[in-house]
Amino acid sequence: MDSHVVNYREAVQSLALGFSSSPFIHHPIGTTLLGTGGFGSVYKSALFDGTIVAVKVQCFQKIRCRMQGIMLDVAWALAYLLHGQSKFVVHCDLKPSNILLDEDMIAHIGDFGIAKMLIKNKEATQTKTLGTLGYIAPEGTMSIKADTYSYGIILLEMITRKKTSDDMFAGELTLRQWINVSFQNKMMEVVDDGLRCSKELPNERINIKDVIVKLDKIKLLLSENGNKGI
């Protein structure tokens, strides 16, 4: 792999997400407010080694906007594959390890080893165990809607910092169910996109082009708030 290209999962481990706790910071934003002003808000937090630090919210706003941009890049790439030509390409194995970031933090979809090209009047084909457990659509077909499902799961994982393979989801509880019951966050608009992409029934899933419109608006809002120091 090019030294300037990193795996999406690795990037998530090295970036602090504004809508969750940082992988380096033990307590999430908002634990102790130290003060606010024209520069933004500053919170007291702690590194895993116990070092006390002051965290400026503006920094997290920029990082959150960057992560939002990554998922927007993936949505655009997926929209091109699924809607950008007379024959469309279904990836069949969309997951975090197949999302690559270049040196400018632009996201690209990689590993088309089991991808399929379908014609417009045949939007789905049956498959067996292709893809990766946790990201495979429940209907077991290779289709536009199946890739949309995989994208939705990735989006939910990014927001919640949970993985479908976590022990808490080993039984009947799913990531979607856990979010519906317990997740409350400022980024509910993005959560809603993830939930609508990963609906159980294919015909109930949102079109990836509609996701782009929504994420683009949210990214713009985050960027404006970051510039204001909010």
N, C-alpha and C positions, 0 to 999 in steps of 0.2 A: 504494500500500500504506500502511496506517496506520503512523504514525511509531512506534507502540508495538508493532508486530508485526515480528519479524525472521525471516529465513530460517534454517532449521535448520543449513544448511551454514555460514552466517555465524556462527552461535552456536558451532559446533564450532571455527571458526578463532579465536574470541575467548576460549574457555574452555580451561583446562588439564585434560586428562583424567587422572584418577588412575591408570588402567591403561595409560597410554602417556606419551610425552613431551609437554610443553606446547608449543604453537605459539610461545610466547615464550621458553621455556627450552631451551637448546641440548642439555643432557644430561638424561636421564630420572632419575626418582627413584631413589635407591639408589646413585648414582655414588660419593659419599663421605659416610659417616655421621659427623656431627659429635658427636652425643650423643643420649641418650634420657632420659626422666624422666616425671614425672606429667603433664607438658604434652604428651607425645607424643614423636616422633622428629624430629630436624632434620638435613637433608642439605645439603651444599655443592653448588651448581650454578652455571651461568653463563648469562646472557642472550646473545642473538645479537650484541650489541655488545661482548661480552667482560666485562661487569660481573659480578663474583662476588656471588652472593646465597645466603642461607640459606633453605631451603624447609622449612616446617613441614608434616609429613605430615597433620596434622589438617585443614588447608586442602584438601589434595587429596582426602581422604576425603569432605568435604562436596561438592566439585565432582563427584567420581565418583558420589556418591549423587544429585546433581542430574541428571547425564546419564542415570543409570539411570532416574530418574523420567520423563525425556523419552520414552525408549523404552517405558516402561510406559504413558504417556499415549497414545502412538500405538497400542499393542497394544489398549488399551481402546476407542479410537475404531474401530479395524478390527474388533474383535469385535462392536461395535454394528452396524456396516454389514453384516457378514457373517452375524450370528446374531441380531440384536436385533429382527427383525420378520418378518412372514409372507413378504414379498418382500425379498430381500436385494440390496444394492448392491455390485457389484464395481468398484473404483476404476479398474483397468486401467493406471494410470500412477503407482504409488506409488514415490516417489524422494525424496531429501533436499530438493530444491528445492520439493517440494509439502508439506513439513512446516513449519508456521509456529509460532513461539513468541510468546505474548503478553507483556505487561510483567511478569507473574508467573512467566514461564518455563514456562507450561503449553503443551503441544504440541497442535496442531490439524492435521488433514489438510485440505488445500486443493486447488483445481483439479480439479473433477469434470467437466471438459470432455468426456472420452471415457468416463466412467463408464457402466455399464449396470445396469439393474434386472432381476433374474432371479427367476423363481418357484422355489419349493423343489424341485419335481420336475425342474427343468432347471438343474442346478448348473454347467453349462459350455456355452460356445458358441465356435465357431471364430472366429478373427480373423486379420488380416494386419498385420504391422508396427506394430500399435498399441502404445503404450507407449514406453519408452526402452531402448535397447540397454544391456545390463549388468544391467537389473532385470527384463526380460521372462522369464517362465518358459519353459523349453526346449520344453514341449509345445505352445506357441502357441495357447492357449485363454484366454478370459476366464472366470475361475472363482474360487471361494473359495481354492482351493489355489494359484492363480497369484498372487493378492494376498499370500498367506502367503509365497510364494517371494520376492517383492519385499521384504517386510518383513525376511526373514532376511538378504538381501544387505545392506540398510541397517544392520542390527544388526552384521554382520561388519565392514562398513566403519568403523563408529563405534569398534569395539573395536581394530581393527588399524591405524587411521589410513591405510589403503590404500583406493584406489578401483578399481572394476572397469575403469576407463578408463586406469589407469596403464600406462606403457610396458612394465613387466615382465609384464603380462598380455596383451600384443599377440599373442603366439604361442599355443601350445597350453596353457600354464600358466594356470590359473584361480585366482581368489581362494580358493575352497574348497580346491583342491589345495595351494596354498601354505600355508594354515593347517594342513591335515592333516600336512604334512611338517615345518614349521618353527616353528609358533607354540606357545609355552609361556608361560602367564600365570596369575596368581592368579584371573583372571576366566573360567576355563575353563567354569564353569557357564553363563555368558552366551554364550560361544563355542559351546558345545554347542547352545543354543537356536537360534542363528543357522544352524548347520550342519543341524539337524533341520528348520528351516523351509524351507531351500533345497535339500532333497534333489532329486535328478534326477527321480525318479518321484513324481507327485502324491500317490498313496495312501500314500507313506512319510513325508509331511510331517506335523509335529506340528500339532495343533489350536491355533489362536491363543489359545483360552481356557486351555489348559494352559500356554502361554508366560506368560500373565498370572500364574498361580499361582506359577510359578517365579521370575519377575522380582520379584514382590511380596515373596517371602521374602528374596531377595538384597538388595533395597532396604532392608528392615527391618534386616537384619544389618549393612549398611553404615552405616545411621543409628546403630545401637547402638554400633558400633565408633568412629564419629566422636565420639559423646558421651563415650566413654571416653578419647579422645585417642589411639587406636591408629593 
